[in-house]
């Protein structure tokens, strides 16, 4: 019997965990519990909650560099490890320890968008499609050979949140489709074309400002790509206005850098078109329909942004 370990942390890893649990999992590894939300209450990561619900043993090492973690791993005698958004760099000894390999489900069509935030960068770049790659982990960043991929078109209404949710289900399907090859060790992954690699850097809070000097279509992608974190925002009269959702794009002959609202909705003008703002959030307030959020400035109005 093949001894399988699952390594993952966020919600996007849960569908793969649940699918794999039907085949039997010896151990689940995830990040430690961490403070979350405004109250900073300590919460278990989604993978831990799902694993406990499934009756699976959970381990949450702070680091793979301490001797106790290596001792635990070697005691488990894992044959095959599946990794989905785990959040740790795994040491060489661990990668070499599994006879059937350590395999990662990565949310992009490798070698495109290696790195931490592939879904967000695919949206920001205006890619027409994305997908999931099942690759054998190596020491290089997402550089390992790829066994299989699934593909998914990117729609004009997709956000990072909705697209990642869809891809997480695709990942579970891809894993179960390829699992027989992983269990027998007879899969033949293909080396990536490293010269075609692009990199998806970590998201940062300083990515949030919407620059009205850029085309409306670019800002439309930015809002969708950065939802729910770090989000996108405008500065209006010294107040940060978070843009939570966008709608249509249209031709505009007004000067760029204006926020207009009234019966036809709320619009941001740019040098190339106008962007409809459908949901906004004022500081300390919930997310609201744009016209409702703008009520403090009147039922209709026009503000020139700095």
Secondary structure, DSSP 8 states (H G I E B T S, - for coil): ---EEEEE-SGGGHHHHHHHHTT--SEEE----EEETTTTEEE--HHHHHHHHTT--EE--S-SSSHHHHHHHHHHT-SEEEEES--S---HHHHHH-TT-EEEEESS-TTTTEES-HHHHHHHHT-SEEEEEEEE--SSTT-S-EEEEEEEE--TT--HHHHHHHHHHHHHHHHHHHHHHHHHT----B---GGG--EE----GGG-B--TTS-HHHHHHHHHHTTTTT-EEEEETTEEEEEEEEEEEE---S-SSEEEEETTEEEEEETTEEEEEEEEEETTS--EEHHHHTGGG-SSEEEE--
